[in-house]
Amino acid sequence: MTASKACDQIADQLPEFLAGRVSEADDERIRKHLEVCADCRKRANAVSLLQQTPIPRPDPDRWDGFVDGVVHRADRRHRKERTIQVALVVLAAVIVVGVLVYVVVF
């Protein structure tokens, strides 16, 4: 097994290893690998720090109506874009009519 392949396998198992949820054989294999591989030791330290970092829970009051607000803003933006499109079509029609009147009269 190449070093890269071994490192990939170790990286996949690091979260479970750090949580103590690997077999004795895997535990021993991973420990031996970490002794000789500085890159995997760094990765293990990073994973360990991430596992220890608390994840804040969102404030329910802040998120009440969040989806409704996003949908409302998207609808408002869509209506505004649609209004602009209609205005441009009307403007183009007025210009065409104006040009036709000018051509016919003069």
N, C-alpha and C positions, 0 to 999 in steps of 0.2 A: 504494500500500500504506500503510495507516495505521501510525502509530508503534507502536501496541499490537501489531499483527500482525507488524511487523518485529521488535519486541522478543521476541515469542513464538518466532519463527523463530530468532533469535540465541540465545535461551535453550536451544532444542533442540540447537543445534550447538556450544554452548560446550565440553562435554567433549571432543569430537573436535577442535575448534579448539585448545584448550589442549594437547592431546596431539600437535598437528601433523599431524593426519590429515584435513585438508580440502583441497579443490582450491585452486589459486592464486587463482581468481576468488572463491571463498567466503572465503578468508583475507583478501583485500583488502577485500571487502564488510564482513566482520565487524570488521576493524580500523577502517575508516572509521566504522562505527556506534558502536563503543566510544569513539571520539574525541568524539562529540557526545552520547552518552547516558550520563548519570551512573548511572542505575539499572542499566543493563546492565553498566557497569564494576564496580559493587558486586557484582552477581551473578557476574561473571567472577572477581573476587577470591575470593568465597566458594567457588565451584566449584574454583578452583585450590587453595585451602587444604584442601578436602575430598579432592582427589586426592592431596595430599601427606601426608595423615594416614594413618599406618600402621594397618592393621586387625589387631588381635591375633588370633592363632590360638588356638582353645580347647585347653586341656590335655586330652589324650586320657584321662588317668587320672580327671579330674574328670567326664567325660561318659560313662565306661563305666557302663552300667546306668542311665543317666538315664531313658530311655524306660521300662524295666522298673519303675523306682521310681515314675514318674508313673502308670503303669497300676496298680501295686500300691496306691498311695494312693487312686486313683479307685475301685478295687474295694472297698477297705476302707470308704470313705465310702458307697458304694452299699449294702454289706451292713449298715452301721449304720443308714442311712435305712430300709432294708427291715425291720430288726428293730424299729425304732420304729413303723413302720406296722402290723406284725403285733401288737405290744403294744397299740396303740390299738384295733385291731379286737377283740382278746380282752377288753380293758377294757370296750368298748362292749357286747359280748355279755354279760359278767358283769353289767353294770348293767341291761340289758334283762331278763335272767333274774331278777335280784333284784327288779325292779319287778313282774314277772309273779307271782313267788312272793308278794310283799307283797299284791298285788291279790287273788289267789286265796285266800290264807289269811285276810286280814282283810276 
